[in-house]
Amino acid sequence: MLFVAIIILLLSMVDAFLTLVLLTGGAEEVNPIMAAIIYKGVGLFAALKMSMTGIGLVVMVFLARYRFMRLVRVEWVLYGVLAAYTCLISYELWLLQFPIQLPSF
């Protein structure tokens, strides 16, 4: 479980980076919570995203043997989160194939 949690945390970091790249190219954040925070500061966005993901992962790893709503083991929910992040990163990489306007420094 620890390996899966570490991979999810790494994918979350990649998601944060790709989100920032896409936003500089004109994309919009669809998560209303993160959209409100991202424009207050990139550091705040990154800290909040990593802390929310990290705390959630610690709780899920700790409860991995329990059942969520008496139906699904939390362990399988972790695998679902891993699959969701994999799909999200794939989608973001697909979006990067289209021309975006990167800022000039």
Number of C-alpha atoms within 10 A of each C-alpha: 14 11 8 16 21 13 15 23 20 14 17 22 16 15 20 18 13 17 18 18 18 20 16 14 15 11 13 12 15 8 8 9 9 16 13 12 16 20 10 11 10 13 11 14 19 19 11 15 19 17 13 11 16 17 11 13 22 13 11 18 18 14 14 18 13 15 14 14 8 8 8 12 15 21 19 14 15 19 15 12 15 19 13 13 20 17 12 15 19 13 11 17 14 10 14 14 8 8 8 15 12 12 8 4 3
